[in-house]
Amino acid sequence: MRENSTRVVLAVPGAHRHPFEVGTVADVVRRAAVLGQFLSPASEVDSWIYTSRAHRLPVLRLPDVARWIADWGMLPPEALLTGDAVPPSLLARESERFGLFDAEDAAAAVEGIAAALPEDEVPVLVLFFFWGLHSEGPALADQLDAASGRRVFWQFLGDTGTGSSVLDDLDALRSRAPHIRNVSLYRGWESMEGTPEYLFHRAVLKSFARWRKSLP
């Protein structure tokens, strides 16, 4: 894998406060930064946050991961008393522009991220993190179908116990749309935070490497 250039992209959901407050997003960001250091010639990860559409965030690099998380990957619990309030992070300041903690559209996020990638780029690994994601109708599958011929691999990962309808959609793609080979759903043996990083990275890279070998 190290012998070939790869662009790594991270997309995190912005419709829920909880994964930012409890550190789940921070954990995903750290793991993505490690993959970026390993796979990308620039050792960086293109980062997005998605709600009703995708919004670009600053580039993520492993040496700067703690600062990046403090700015964009973490939120303190909502203050109970006025005196408990802490200065807002950069993410909190952009809540209105990003439409945080409101509607979420996975199909629009896939479409926006795919449109921003150069057509003649090196293979791309998109780590698409979700939390309780619901995608009604065929919109998500249609967008993944539209991107099926591109050099982009969509690795969906998240909490599979939150009742996400997207899980059913991704499972159905395997049998009903076998031509879509650049999509995978990570299913850990327990919560992602409880999975050792080496096991997580091995599982993600195994799916990506298998697809990459099939490229012309």
C-alpha positions as a Markdown table, in Angstrom:
| # | Residue | x | y | z |
|---|---|---|---|---|
| 1 | Met | 0.0 | 0.0 | 0.0 |
| 2 | Arg | 2.8 | 2.4 | 0.8 |
| 3 | Glu | 4.3 | 2.0 | -2.7 |
| 4 | Asn | 1.2 | 3.7 | -4.3 |
| 5 | Ser | -0.2 | 7.1 | -3.7 |
| 6 | Thr | -3.7 | 7.4 | -2.2 |
| 7 | Arg | -5.8 | 10.4 | -1.2 |
| 8 | Val | -7.6 | 9.9 | 2.1 |
| 9 | Val | -10.9 | 11.8 | 2.8 |
| 10 | Leu | -12.8 | 11.9 | 6.1 |
| 11 | Ala | -16.5 | 12.8 | 6.3 |
| 12 | Val | -18.1 | 13.2 | 9.8 |
| 13 | Pro | -21.8 | 13.8 | 10.6 |
| 14 | Gly | -22.9 | 17.1 | 12.0 |
| 15 | Ala | -26.6 | 16.3 | 12.8 |
| 16 | His | -25.9 | 15.0 | 16.4 |
| 17 | Arg | -24.1 | 16.6 | 19.4 |
| 18 | His | -23.6 | 13.3 | 21.2 |
| 19 | Pro | -20.6 | 11.9 | 19.2 |
| 20 | Phe | -18.8 | 15.2 | 19.5 |
| 21 | Glu | -19.4 | 15.4 | 23.3 |
| 22 | Val | -18.4 | 11.9 | 24.2 |
| 23 | Gly | -15.3 | 11.8 | 22.0 |
| 24 | Thr | -16.5 | 9.4 | 19.3 |
| 25 | Val | -15.8 | 11.9 | 16.5 |
| 26 | Ala | -12.3 | 12.6 | 18.0 |
| 27 | Asp | -11.5 | 8.9 | 18.0 |
| 28 | Val | -12.5 | 8.6 | 14.3 |
| 29 | Val | -10.4 | 11.7 | 13.5 |
| 30 | Arg | -7.3 | 10.2 | 15.2 |
| 31 | Arg | -7.7 | 6.9 | 13.3 |
| 32 | Ala | -8.2 | 8.8 | 10.0 |
| 33 | Ala | -5.1 | 10.9 | 10.6 |
| 34 | Val | -3.0 | 7.7 | 11.1 |
| 35 | Leu | -4.3 | 6.3 | 7.8 |
| 36 | Gly | -3.5 | 9.6 | 6.1 |
| 37 | Gln | 0.1 | 9.5 | 7.4 |
| 38 | Phe | 0.4 | 5.9 | 6.1 |
| 39 | Leu | -1.3 | 6.2 | 2.7 |
| 40 | Ser | -1.1 | 9.7 | 1.5 |
| 41 | Pro | 2.1 | 11.1 | -0.1 |
| 42 | Ala | 1.3 | 14.4 | 1.5 |
| 43 | Ser | 0.4 | 12.7 | 4.9 |
| 44 | Glu | -2.8 | 14.6 | 5.0 |
| 45 | Val | -6.6 | 14.0 | 5.0 |
| 46 | Asp | -9.1 | 16.1 | 3.2 |
| 47 | Ser | -11.9 | 16.6 | 5.8 |
| 48 | Trp | -15.6 | 17.4 | 5.5 |
| 49 | Ile | -18.6 | 17.7 | 7.8 |
| 50 | Tyr | -22.0 | 16.9 | 6.4 |
| 51 | Thr | -25.6 | 17.9 | 7.4 |
| 52 | Ser | -28.1 | 18.7 | 4.6 |
| 53 | Arg | -25.0 | 19.0 | 2.4 |
| 54 | Ala | -21.2 | 18.6 | 2.7 |
| 55 | His | -19.0 | 21.4 | 4.1 |
| 56 | Arg | -15.2 | 21.3 | 3.7 |
| 57 | Leu | -13.1 | 21.6 | 6.8 |
| 58 | Pro | -9.4 | 22.3 | 7.2 |
| 59 | Val | -6.9 | 19.6 | 6.1 |
| 60 | Leu | -6.1 | 17.1 | 8.8 |
| 61 | Arg | -2.5 | 16.0 | 9.5 |
| 62 | Leu | -1.3 | 13.6 | 12.2 |
| 63 | Pro | 1.1 | 16.0 | 13.9 |
| 64 | Asp | -1.7 | 18.6 | 14.3 |
| 65 | Val | -4.5 | 16.1 | 15.2 |
| 66 | Ala | -4.9 | 17.4 | 18.8 |
| 67 | Arg | -5.4 | 21.0 | 17.7 |
| 68 | Trp | -7.7 | 19.9 | 14.9 |
| 69 | Ile | -9.9 | 17.9 | 17.3 |
| 70 | Ala | -10.1 | 20.8 | 19.7 |
| 71 | Asp | -11.2 | 23.1 | 16.9 |
| 72 | Trp | -13.4 | 20.9 | 14.8 |
| 73 | Gly | -13.9 | 17.4 | 16.4 |
| 74 | Met | -15.2 | 18.1 | 19.9 |
| 75 | Leu | -17.9 | 19.9 | 21.7 |
| 76 | Pro | -18.4 | 20.3 | 25.5 |
| 77 | Pro | -21.7 | 19.3 | 26.9 |
| 78 | Glu | -24.3 | 22.1 | 26.8 |
| 79 | Ala | -24.0 | 24.3 | 29.8 |
| 80 | Leu | -26.6 | 23.8 | 32.6 |
| 81 | Leu | -25.8 | 27.2 | 34.1 |
| 82 | Thr | -24.6 | 30.4 | 32.5 |
| 83 | Gly | -21.4 | 30.3 | 34.5 |
| 84 | Asp | -20.6 | 26.8 | 33.2 |
| 85 | Ala | -20.3 | 28.0 | 29.6 |
| 86 | Val | -16.9 | 27.7 | 27.9 |
| 87 | Pro | -15.6 | 29.7 | 24.9 |
| 88 | Pro | -17.1 | 28.2 | 21.7 |
| 89 | Ser | -14.8 | 26.2 | 19.5 |
| 90 | Leu | -14.4 | 27.0 | 15.8 |
| 91 | Leu | -16.9 | 24.3 | 15.0 |
| 92 | Ala | -19.5 | 25.8 | 17.4 |
| 93 | Arg | -19.0 | 29.2 | 15.8 |
| 94 | Glu | -19.9 | 27.7 | 12.4 |
| 95 | Ser | -23.0 | 25.9 | 13.6 |
| 96 | Glu | -25.4 | 28.1 | 11.8 |
| 97 | Arg | -23.5 | 28.1 | 8.5 |
| 98 | Phe | -23.0 | 24.3 | 8.6 |
| 99 | Gly | -26.6 | 23.6 | 9.8 |
| 100 | Leu | -25.3 | 21.6 | 12.7 |
| 101 | Phe | -27.7 | 19.4 | 14.7 |
| 102 | Asp | -30.4 | 19.6 | 12.0 |
| 103 | Ala | -31.3 | 17.7 | 8.9 |
| 104 | Glu | -28.8 | 15.2 | 7.5 |
| 105 | Asp | -28.6 | 14.0 | 3.9 |
| 106 | Ala | -26.0 | 11.2 | 3.1 |
| 107 | Ala | -26.8 | 11.3 | -0.6 |
| 108 | Ala | -26.1 | 15.0 | -0.9 |
| 109 | Ala | -22.9 | 14.5 | 1.1 |
| 110 | Val | -21.7 | 11.7 | -1.3 |
| 111 | Glu | -22.6 | 13.9 | -4.3 |
| 112 | Gly | -20.8 | 17.0 | -2.9 |
| 113 | Ile | -17.6 | 15.1 | -2.0 |
| 114 | Ala | -17.5 | 13.2 | -5.2 |
| 115 | Ala | -17.9 | 16.4 | -7.2 |
| 116 | Ala | -15.0 | 18.0 | -5.4 |
| 117 | Leu | -12.5 | 15.2 | -6.3 |
| 118 | Pro | -10.4 | 15.6 | -9.4 |
| 119 | Glu | -11.4 | 13.2 | -12.2 |
| 120 | Asp | -7.8 | 12.1 | -12.9 |
| 121 | Glu | -6.7 | 11.8 | -9.3 |
| 122 | Val | -5.0 | 8.9 | -7.6 |
| 123 | Pro | -7.3 | 6.4 | -5.9 |
| 124 | Val | -9.3 | 7.9 | -3.1 |
| 125 | Leu | -10.3 | 6.3 | 0.2 |
| 126 | Val | -13.3 | 8.1 | 1.7 |
| 127 | Leu | -13.9 | 7.3 | 5.4 |
| 128 | Phe | -17.6 | 8.1 | 5.7 |
| 129 | Phe | -18.5 | 8.1 | 9.3 |
| 130 | Phe | -22.2 | 8.0 | 10.3 |
| 131 | Trp | -24.3 | 8.2 | 13.4 |
| 132 | Gly | -27.9 | 7.1 | 13.4 |
| 133 | Leu | -28.0 | 7.9 | 9.7 |
| 134 | His | -31.3 | 7.5 | 7.9 |
| 135 | Ser | -31.5 | 7.8 | 4.1 |
| 136 | Glu | -35.0 | 7.5 | 2.6 |
| 137 | Gly | -35.6 | 6.3 | -0.9 |
| 138 | Pro | -33.0 | 5.5 | -3.6 |
| 139 | Ala | -31.1 | 8.8 | -3.3 |
| 140 | Leu | -28.0 | 7.3 | -1.6 |
| 141 | Ala | -27.8 | 4.2 | -3.8 |
| 142 | Asp | -28.2 | 6.4 | -6.8 |
| 143 | Gln | -25.2 | 8.6 | -5.8 |
| 144 | Leu | -23.1 | 5.6 | -5.1 |
| 145 | Asp | -24.1 | 4.1 | -8.5 |
| 146 | Ala | -23.1 | 7.4 | -10.2 |
| 147 | Ala | -19.7 | 7.2 | -8.6 |
| 148 | Ser | -19.3 | 3.4 | -9.2 |
| 149 | Gly | -17.0 | 3.9 | -12.2 |
| 150 | Arg | -14.7 | 6.4 | -10.4 |
| 151 | Arg | -11.4 | 5.8 | -8.6 |
| 152 | Val | -13.1 | 6.4 | -5.2 |
| 153 | Phe | -13.7 | 3.9 | -2.5 |
| 154 | Trp | -16.5 | 4.6 | 0.0 |
| 155 | Gln | -15.8 | 3.1 | 3.4 |
| 156 | Phe | -18.8 | 3.6 | 5.6 |
| 157 | Leu | -18.2 | 3.2 | 9.3 |
| 158 | Gly | -20.1 | 4.1 | 12.4 |
| 159 | Asp | -22.2 | 2.8 | 15.2 |
| 160 | Thr | -24.2 | 0.0 | 13.7 |
| 161 | Gly | -26.4 | -0.2 | 16.8 |
| 162 | Thr | -28.1 | 3.2 | 16.4 |
| 163 | Gly | -30.8 | 2.0 | 14.0 |
| 164 | Ser | -29.4 | 3.5 | 10.8 |
| 165 | Ser | -31.5 | 2.8 | 7.8 |
| 166 | Val | -28.4 | 3.2 | 5.7 |
| 167 | Leu | -27.1 | -0.2 | 6.9 |
| 168 | Asp | -29.9 | -1.9 | 5.1 |
| 169 | Asp | -29.2 | 0.1 | 1.9 |
| 170 | Leu | -25.5 | -0.8 | 1.9 |
| 171 | Asp | -26.2 | -4.5 | 2.5 |
| 172 | Ala | -28.8 | -4.6 | -0.3 |
| 173 | Leu | -26.2 | -3.1 | -2.8 |
| 174 | Arg | -24.1 | -6.3 | -2.6 |
| 175 | Ser | -26.9 | -8.5 | -4.1 |
| 176 | Arg | -29.0 | -6.0 | -6.1 |
| 177 | Ala | -26.2 | -3.9 | -7.6 |
| 178 | Pro | -23.1 | -6.1 | -7.8 |
| 179 | His | -21.5 | -3.6 | -10.3 |
| 180 | Ile | -21.0 | -1.2 | -7.4 |
| 181 | Arg | -17.8 | -2.6 | -6.0 |
| 182 | Asn | -16.3 | 0.5 | -4.5 |
| 183 | Val | -18.5 | 0.6 | -1.4 |
| 184 | Ser | -17.8 | -1.2 | 1.9 |
| 185 | Leu | -19.4 | -1.2 | 5.4 |
| 186 | Tyr | -17.1 | -1.6 | 8.3 |
| 187 | Arg | -18.5 | -3.9 | 11.0 |
| 188 | Gly | -16.3 | -4.1 | 14.0 |
| 189 | Trp | -16.5 | -6.9 | 16.6 |
| 190 | Glu | -17.5 | -4.2 | 19.1 |
| 191 | Ser | -17.8 | -0.4 | 19.2 |
| 192 | Met | -15.2 | 1.4 | 17.2 |
| 193 | Glu | -13.7 | 3.0 | 20.3 |
| 194 | Gly | -13.2 | -0.4 | 21.9 |
| 195 | Thr | -11.5 | -1.9 | 18.8 |
| 196 | Pro | -7.7 | -1.7 | 18.8 |
| 197 | Glu | -6.4 | 0.6 | 16.1 |
| 198 | Tyr | -4.4 | -2.2 | 14.4 |
| 199 | Leu | -7.6 | -4.3 | 14.0 |
| 200 | Phe | -9.5 | -1.3 | 12.7 |
| 201 | His | -6.9 | -0.3 | 10.2 |
| 202 | Arg | -6.4 | -3.9 | 9.0 |
| 203 | Ala | -10.1 | -4.3 | 8.3 |
| 204 | Val | -10.4 | -1.0 | 6.5 |
| 205 | Leu | -7.3 | -1.5 | 4.4 |
| 206 | Lys | -8.2 | -5.0 | 3.5 |
| 207 | Ser | -11.4 | -3.9 | 1.7 |
| 208 | Phe | -9.7 | -0.9 | 0.1 |
| 209 | Ala | -6.7 | -3.0 | -1.1 |
| 210 | Arg | -8.9 | -5.6 | -2.6 |
| 211 | Trp | -10.8 | -3.0 | -4.6 |
| 212 | Arg | -7.6 | -1.2 | -5.6 |
| 213 | Lys | -6.1 | -4.3 | -7.1 |
| 214 | Ser | -9.1 | -4.5 | -9.4 |
| 215 | Leu | -8.4 | -1.0 | -10.9 |
| 216 | Pro | -7.1 | -0.9 | -14.5 |
